[in-house]
């Protein structure tokens, strides 16, 4: 499902205009994004948890030269599905 499809379904299900649904969806995504930037965990009960994961620095290999390179530590966004979603997908 794309973002536009999500907006259309939200508009239809909640009897909103497409513009109001787009504002709601965009605001939700912006709030989640802003919380993650601040390093906060976002927990949506019944759905899942958005969080920041740290990847440790490590040595890697340059595929072109075969030489060893140092890959720096970095933070990546992550999502863990909640119990309700996991049960529905089984």
MMTF fields as JSON, N, C-alpha, C and O atoms, coordinates in Angstrom:
{
  "mmtfVersion": "1.0.0",
  "mmtfProducer": "UNKNOWN",
  "numBonds": 359,
  "numAtoms": 360,
  "numGroups": 90,
  "numChains": 1,
  "numModels": 1,
  "chainsPerModel": [1],
  "groupsPerChain": [90],
  "chainIdList": ["A"],
  "bondAtomList": [4, 2, 8, 6, 12, 10, 16, 14, 20, 18, 24, 22, 28, 26, 32, 30, 36, 34, 40, 38, 44, 42, 48, 46, 52, 50, 56, 54, 60, 58, 64, 62, 68, 66, 72, 70, 76, 74, 80, 78, 84, 82, 88, 86, 92, 90, 96, 94, 100, 98, 104, 102, 108, 106, 112, 110, 116, 114, 120, 118, 124, 122, 128, 126, 132, 130, 136, 134, 140, 138, 144, 142, 148, 146, 152, 150, 156, 154, 160, 158, 164, 162, 168, 166, 172, 170, 176, 174, 180, 178, 184, 182, 188, 186, 192, 190, 196, 194, 200, 198, 204, 202, 208, 206, 212, 210, 216, 214, 220, 218, 224, 222, 228, 226, 232, 230, 236, 234, 240, 238, 244, 242, 248, 246, 252, 250, 256, 254, 260, 258, 264, 262, 268, 266, 272, 270, 276, 274, 280, 278, 284, 282, 288, 286, 292, 290, 296, 294, 300, 298, 304, 302, 308, 306, 312, 310, 316, 314, 320, 318, 324, 322, 328, 326, 332, 330, 336, 334, 340, 338, 344, 342, 348, 346, 352, 350, 356, 354],
  "bondOrderList": [1, 1, 1, 1, 1, 1, 1, 1, 1, 1, 1, 1, 1, 1, 1, 1, 1, 1, 1, 1, 1, 1, 1, 1, 1, 1, 1, 1, 1, 1, 1, 1, 1, 1, 1, 1, 1, 1, 1, 1, 1, 1, 1, 1, 1, 1, 1, 1, 1, 1, 1, 1, 1, 1, 1, 1, 1, 1, 1, 1, 1, 1, 1, 1, 1, 1, 1, 1, 1, 1, 1, 1, 1, 1, 1, 1, 1, 1, 1, 1, 1, 1, 1, 1, 1, 1, 1, 1, 1],
  "groupList": [{"groupName": "UNK", "atomNameList": ["N", "CA", "C", "O"], "elementList": ["N", "C", "C", "O"], "formalChargeList": [0, 0, 0, 0], "bondAtomList": [1, 0, 2, 1, 3, 2], "bondOrderList": [1, 1, 2], "singleLetterCode": "X", "chemCompType": "L-PEPTIDE LINKING"}],
  "groupTypeList": [0, 0, 0, 0, 0, 0, 0, 0, 0, 0, 0, 0, 0, 0, 0, 0, 0, 0, 0, 0, 0, 0, 0, 0, 0, 0, 0, 0, 0, 0, 0, 0, 0, 0, 0, 0, 0, 0, 0, 0, 0, 0, 0, 0, 0, 0, 0, 0, 0, 0, 0, 0, 0, 0, 0, 0, 0, 0, 0, 0, 0, 0, 0, 0, 0, 0, 0, 0, 0, 0, 0, 0, 0, 0, 0, 0, 0, 0, 0, 0, 0, 0, 0, 0, 0, 0, 0, 0, 0, 0],
  "groupIdList": [1, 2, 3, 4, 5, 6, 7, 8, 9, 10, 11, 12, 13, 14, 15, 16, 17, 18, 19, 20, 21, 22, 23, 24, 25, 26, 27, 28, 29, 30, 31, 32, 33, 34, 35, 36, 37, 38, 39, 40, 41, 42, 43, 44, 45, 46, 47, 48, 49, 50, 51, 52, 53, 54, 55, 56, 57, 58, 59, 60, 61, 62, 63, 64, 65, 66, 67, 68, 69, 70, 71, 72, 73, 74, 75, 76, 77, 78, 79, 80, 81, 82, 83, 84, 85, 86, 87, 88, 89, 90],
  "secStructList": [7, 7, 2, 2, 2, 2, 2, 2, 2, 2, 2, 2, 2, 2, 6, 7, 7, 2, 2, 2, 2, 2, 2, 2, 2, 2, 2, 2, 2, 2, 2, 2, 2, 2, 2, 2, 2, 6, 6, 7, 7, 3, 3, 3, 6, 6, 6, 3, 3, 3, 3, 3, 3, 3, 3, 7, 7, 3, 3, 3, 3, 7, 6, 6, 6, 7, 7, 3, 3, 3, 3, 7, 7, 3, 3, 3, 3, 3, 3, 3, 3, 7, 2, 2, 2, 2, 2, 2, 2, 7],
  "xCoordList": [0.837, 0.0, 0.894, 1.835, 0.597, 1.351, 0.71, -0.383, 1.407, 0.89, -0.419, -1.349, -0.498, -1.738, -2.899, -4.025, -2.631, -3.679, -4.126, -5.316, -3.186, -3.52, -4.418, -5.411, -4.075, -4.874, -6.289, -7.261, -6.41, -7.735, -8.568, -9.76, -7.945, -8.675, -9.069, -10.162, -8.192, -8.516, -9.683, -10.601, -9.657, -10.737, -12.069, -13.096, -12.042, -13.273, -13.812, -15.009, -12.905, -13.337, -13.808, -14.727, -13.191, -13.548, -14.465, -14.755, -14.917, -15.825, -15.237, -15.921, -13.964, -13.286, -13.023, -13.083, -12.732, -12.297, -10.885, -10.186, -10.493, -9.157, -8.087, -7.05, -8.348, -7.389, -7.26, -6.149, -8.379, -8.346, -7.645, -6.892, -7.899, -7.245, -5.743, -4.944, -5.361, -3.933, -3.262, -2.145, -3.937, -3.387, -3.218, -2.207, -4.208, -4.143, -3.001, -2.236, -2.888, -1.839, -0.455, 0.462, -0.313, 0.976, 1.354, 2.521, 0.386, 0.653, 1.1, 2.017, 0.462, 0.841, 2.273, 3.062, 2.609, 3.97, 4.99, 6.079, 4.638, 5.548, 5.799, 6.929, 4.748, 4.914, 5.798, 6.636, 5.61, 6.451, 7.894, 8.815, 8.092, 9.435, 10.112, 11.281, 9.382, 9.949, 10.345, 11.381, 9.525, 9.841, 11.098, 11.934, 11.233, 12.416, 13.675, 14.736, 13.566, 14.716, 15.183, 16.381, 14.226, 14.573, 15.064, 15.456, 15.049, 15.526, 14.475, 14.802, 13.219, 12.131, 11.555, 11.592, 11.032, 10.359, 8.891, 8.314, 8.274, 6.859, 6.135, 6.363, 5.26, 4.526, 3.065, 2.397, 2.576, 1.177, 0.573, 0.791, -0.192, -0.761, -1.616, -2.45, -1.401, -2.134, -1.529, -1.971, -0.524, 0.105, 1.576, 2.02, 2.351, 3.776, 4.553, 3.98, 5.872, 6.771, 7.797, 8.455, 7.925, 8.971, 10.091, 9.829, 11.338, 12.461, 13.719, 13.772, 14.737, 16.034, 16.96, 17.094, 17.591, 18.544, 19.939, 20.139, 20.9, 22.292, 23.006, 22.885, 23.741, 24.563, 26.009, 26.496, 26.673, 28.057, 28.997, 28.718, 30.108, 31.15, 31.715, 31.813, 32.08, 32.596, 33.499, 33.533, 34.227, 35.07, 34.283, 33.561, 34.436, 33.772, 34.774, 35.978, 34.264, 35.129, 34.62, 33.428, 35.518, 35.179, 35.018, 35.978, 33.825, 33.614, 34.421, 34.682, 34.813, 35.572, 37.037, 37.624, 37.636, 39.071, 39.374, 40.482, 38.404, 38.64, 39.332, 39.594, 39.631, 40.318, 39.385, 38.168, 39.987, 39.223, 38.958, 39.86, 37.713, 37.352, 36.662, 36.106, 36.702, 36.033, 34.669, 34.582, 33.611, 32.256, 31.899, 31.928, 31.564, 31.309, 29.984, 29.105, 29.87, 28.629, 27.552, 27.835, 26.31, 25.224, 23.925, 23.797, 22.972, 21.654, 20.682, 20.742, 19.784, 18.791, 17.411, 17.3, 16.365, 15.022, 14.612, 15.013, 13.815, 13.348, 11.896, 11.359, 11.269, 9.877, 9.755, 10.283, 9.051, 8.748, 7.239, 6.566, 6.698, 5.249, 4.746, 5.429, 3.547, 2.924, 2.305, 2.218, 1.877, 1.299, 0.062, -0.128, -0.775, -2.014, -1.725, -2.35, -0.792, -0.439, 0.185, -0.128, 1.064, 1.714, 0.692, 0.812, -0.317, -1.348, -2.176, -2.537, -2.476, -3.284, -2.555, -3.185, -1.242, -0.463, -0.216, -0.02, -0.222, 0.044, -0.832, -0.719],
  "yCoordList": [-1.167, 0.0, 1.246, 1.344, 2.163, 3.406, 4.447, 4.242, 5.546, 6.609, 7.164, 7.443, 7.325, 7.825, 6.862, 7.289, 5.577, 4.588, 4.631, 4.498, 4.815, 4.933, 6.145, 6.054, 7.262, 8.481, 8.263, 8.682, 7.618, 7.348, 6.459, 6.703, 5.429, 4.517, 5.195, 4.956, 6.04, 6.785, 7.729, 7.833, 8.415, 9.34, 8.603, 9.08, 7.449, 6.685, 6.113, 6.186, 5.542, 4.883, 5.87, 5.562, 7.056, 8.017, 9.131, 10.083, 9.005, 9.983, 11.396, 12.357, 11.501, 12.787, 13.114, 12.246, 14.384, 14.737, 14.187, 13.879, 14.075, 13.567, 14.495, 14.036, 15.8, 16.783, 16.641, 16.698, 16.456, 16.296, 14.986, 14.937, 13.938, 12.653, 12.765, 12.204, 13.486, 13.671, 14.446, 14.119, 15.47, 16.23, 15.346, 15.434, 14.491, 13.606, 12.602, 12.395, 11.985, 10.987, 11.652, 11.135, 12.787, 13.482, 13.957, 13.877, 14.449, 14.889, 13.719, 13.857, 12.576, 11.384, 10.977, 10.718, 10.92, 10.552, 11.574, 11.205, 12.861, 13.906, 13.798, 13.972, 13.511, 13.367, 12.167, 12.247, 11.067, 9.881, 10.217, 9.882, 10.876, 11.243, 12.188, 12.0, 13.2, 14.159, 13.484, 13.81, 12.548, 11.828, 10.982, 10.923, 10.329, 9.507, 10.367, 9.963, 11.543, 12.448, 12.862, 13.008, 13.05, 13.405, 12.199, 12.35, 11.006, 9.807, 9.127, 8.257, 9.511, 8.932, 7.709, 7.598, 6.81, 5.628, 5.99, 6.708, 5.519, 5.761, 4.424, 3.522, 4.308, 3.063, 3.289, 4.15, 2.514, 2.572, 1.231, 0.207, 1.267, 0.059, -0.672, -0.062, -1.963, -2.775, -2.772, -3.524, -1.939, -1.881, -2.224, -3.197, -1.414, -1.695, -0.533, 0.447, -0.661, 0.327, 0.772, -0.051, 2.077, 2.662, 3.092, 3.712, 2.774, 3.122, 3.313, 2.975, 3.865, 4.059, 2.939, 2.683, 2.281, 1.215, 1.697, 2.38, 1.337, 1.699, 0.503, -0.62, 0.751, -0.286, 0.017, 1.125, -0.947, -0.775, -0.593, -1.051, 0.078, 0.206, -1.184, -2.022, -1.412, -2.74, -2.627, -1.603, -3.701, -3.744, -4.406, -5.379, -3.863, -4.413, -4.601, -4.431, -4.953, -5.192, -4.376, -4.395, -3.663, -2.916, -3.929, -4.62, -4.033, -5.049, -4.816, -5.761, -3.577, -3.313, -3.691, -4.285, -3.347, -3.584, -4.781, -5.316, -5.204, -6.312, -5.867, -6.685, -4.575, -4.052, -3.934, -3.817, -3.97, -3.838, -2.361, -1.53, -2.039, -0.669, -0.654, -1.661, 0.488, 0.646, 1.287, 2.376, 0.605, 1.129, 1.787, 1.118, 3.078, 3.777, 3.368, 2.797, 3.677, 3.433, 4.338, 5.463, 3.843, 4.695, 4.269, 3.16, 5.176, 4.917, 4.71, 5.41, 3.741, 3.471, 3.377, 2.941, 3.779, 3.619, 2.155, 1.427, 1.747, 0.367, 0.297, 1.235, -0.816, -1.044, -2.459, -3.399, -2.606, -3.916, -4.046, -3.23, -5.058, -5.251, -5.667, -6.378, -5.215, -5.568, -6.957, -7.57, -7.442, -8.786, -8.942, -9.977, -7.912, -7.983, -8.197, -9.045, -7.446, -7.573, -8.95, -9.603, -9.379, -10.683, -11.813, -12.745, -11.726, -12.762, -12.754, -13.815, -11.57, -11.477, -12.023, -12.574, -11.876, -12.302, -13.805, -14.384, -14.437, -15.89, -16.663, -17.887],
  "zCoordList": [0.0, 0.0, 0.0, 0.787, -0.862, -0.927, 0.001, 0.529, 0.18, 1.041, 0.477, 1.234, -0.834, -1.451, -1.246, -0.991, -1.354, -1.104, 0.349, 0.639, 1.26, 2.679, 2.915, 3.637, 2.313, 2.463, 1.926, 2.556, 0.779, 0.209, 1.129, 1.317, 1.702, 2.583, 3.885, 4.398, 4.429, 5.65, 5.371, 6.185, 4.232, 3.866, 3.75, 4.232, 3.114, 2.905, 4.219, 4.495, 5.027, 6.255, 7.318, 8.078, 7.383, 8.417, 7.909, 8.633, 6.668, 6.051, 6.093, 6.444, 5.73, 5.641, 4.179, 3.308, 3.931, 2.584, 2.397, 3.363, 1.159, 0.867, 1.448, 1.926, 1.402, 1.937, 3.464, 3.992, 4.173, 5.626, 6.007, 6.98, 5.236, 5.499, 5.253, 6.004, 4.206, 3.911, 5.036, 5.437, 5.547, 6.681, 7.904, 8.601, 8.17, 9.335, 9.196, 10.138, 8.033, 7.813, 7.863, 8.501, 7.195, 7.197, 8.593, 8.976, 9.357, 10.73, 11.595, 12.405, 11.427, 12.193, 11.877, 12.785, 10.598, 10.206, 10.697, 11.138, 10.623, 11.091, 12.594, 13.049, 13.365, 14.814, 15.159, 16.058, 14.45, 14.68, 14.322, 15.067, 13.187, 12.735, 13.732, 14.067, 14.205, 15.156, 16.467, 17.047, 16.933, 18.173, 18.007, 18.909, 16.861, 16.614, 16.524, 17.002, 15.918, 15.815, 17.212, 17.453, 18.134, 19.515, 20.313, 21.471, 19.716, 20.389, 21.244, 22.051, 21.077, 21.856, 21.148, 19.922, 21.946, 21.437, 21.213, 22.03, 20.14, 19.869, 19.967, 19.161, 20.966, 21.195, 20.823, 21.395, 19.867, 19.471, 19.879, 19.233, 20.968, 21.542, 20.502, 19.833, 20.378, 19.42, 18.03, 17.162, 17.807, 16.485, 16.553, 15.945, 17.305, 17.394, 17.973, 18.45, 17.921, 18.5, 17.471, 16.835, 17.317, 16.484, 17.415, 18.446, 17.071, 17.928, 17.107, 15.925, 17.767, 17.127, 17.585, 18.782, 16.636, 16.944, 16.594, 15.589, 17.427, 17.16, 16.552, 17.041, 15.497, 14.878, 15.248, 15.024, 15.801, 16.256, 15.067, 13.959, 15.319, 14.295, 14.015, 14.912, 12.773, 12.418, 11.199, 10.516, 10.947, 9.748, 8.635, 8.852, 7.449, 6.282, 5.163, 5.352, 3.999, 2.852, 1.68, 1.374, 1.027, -0.173, -1.305, -1.645, -1.896, -2.928, -4.21, -4.953, -4.472, -5.696, -5.541, -6.444, -4.392, -4.213, -3.335, -3.372, -2.549, -1.624, -0.349, 0.533, -0.242, 0.934, 2.139, 2.0, 3.311, 4.553, 4.815, 4.7, 5.169, 5.509, 6.866, 7.304, 7.52, 8.812, 8.559, 7.992, 8.983, 8.847, 10.185, 11.218, 10.188, 11.446, 12.091, 11.445, 13.379, 14.103, 13.523, 13.111, 13.49, 13.032, 13.686, 14.206, 13.647, 14.213, 13.06, 12.049, 13.224, 12.198, 12.847, 13.993, 12.137, 12.68, 12.602, 11.694, 13.559, 13.564, 13.981, 14.571, 13.671, 14.039, 14.558, 13.964, 15.677, 16.225, 16.271, 16.899, 15.616, 15.588, 16.963, 17.7, 17.298, 18.563, 18.508, 17.444, 19.665, 19.761, 18.884, 18.244, 18.859, 18.082, 16.608, 15.971, 16.063, 14.64, 14.379, 13.384, 15.28, 15.095, 15.062, 14.267, 15.932, 15.965, 14.679, 14.169, 14.154, 12.944, 11.726, 10.823, 11.69, 10.529, 10.511, 9.442, 11.663, 11.702, 10.814, 10.747]
}
